[in-house]
Amino acid sequence: MAVTGNLGEKVLALVAEPPLADCAPAARPRDAATRAIEGAATKAGLAAGTLALPPGPLGWATIAPEMLAVWHIQRQLVADIAAIYGRSAELGPAQMLWCLFRHTAAQALRDLGVRVGERVVVRPAAQLLLQRVAEAVGVHLGKKAASRALSRWVPLVGAAGVGAYAYWDTRQVGRAALQLFESEQVIDNPV
């Protein structure tokens, strides 16, 4: 339980302060966002695959750094997509959590977002709700990390699988951000 609690804290720290965007608003935001998603997915896949190369117990020590490296790439991607759509001011912890973990921990995030027709609205979240959601995401990610430990025993095949998963996962994060920031819906953040 301490490991998952620690992951919950890391998740909360990850989303607490969104990074500054490396991109500016774009005339054709969907095209720019698609390029950003592909670039970040490739970067995440390479980072995860490289960190998954050490075999056995040494490889286990790379699981947390690999997850953190991928999350940092993904959080930058979310900030960049918000900027591409000219919506950086609307990016807060709830939106960051939604984009980063919606596809892997949807049940944990059900209290943050609501679907309105084709749009998704991420509601403002109090710190207590964000902590509860981050802990639930941490539990889910702890289980996922345990399954990743098996890939450390077959280094090349495991590294390729971990890299491919990070690539896919980052694309999902990008698609969630694209869906969120492409809509005309206003995203509220607590003041």
URWORA-V594217 format. One record per backbone hydrogen bond with DSSP energy under -1.0 kcal/mol. CO is the residue of the C=O (numbers start at 1). NH is the residue of the N-H. Records with the same first field share a line. If there is no record, write none. Layout:
CO->NH + NH
This chain:
1->5
2->6
3->7
4->8
5->9
6->10
7->11
8->12
9->13
10->14
11->15
12->16
28->32
29->33
30->34
31->35
32->36
33->37
34->38
35->39
36->40
37->41
38->42
39->43
40->44
41->45
42->46
43->47
44->48
45->49
46->50
47->51
48->52
50->53
55->59
56->60
57->61
59->62
60->63
62->66
63->67
64->68
65->69
66->70
67->71
68->72
69->73
70->74
71->75
72->76
73->77
74->78
75->79
76->80
77->81
78->82
79->83
80->84
81->85
82->87
83->86
84->26
87->90
88->91
92->96
93->97
94->98
95->99
96->100
97->101
98->102
101->105
105->109
109->112 + 113
112->123
114->121
116->119
119->116
121->114
126->130
127->131
128->132
129->133
130->134
131->135
132->136
133->137
134->138
135->139
136->140
137->141
138->142
139->143
140->144
141->145
142->146
143->147
144->148
145->149
149->152
150->153
152->56
154->158
155->159
156->160
157->161
158->162
159->163
160->164
161->165
162->166
163->167
164->168
165->169
166->170
167->171
168->172
169->173
170->174
171->175
172->176
173->177
174->178
175->179
176->180
177->181
178->182
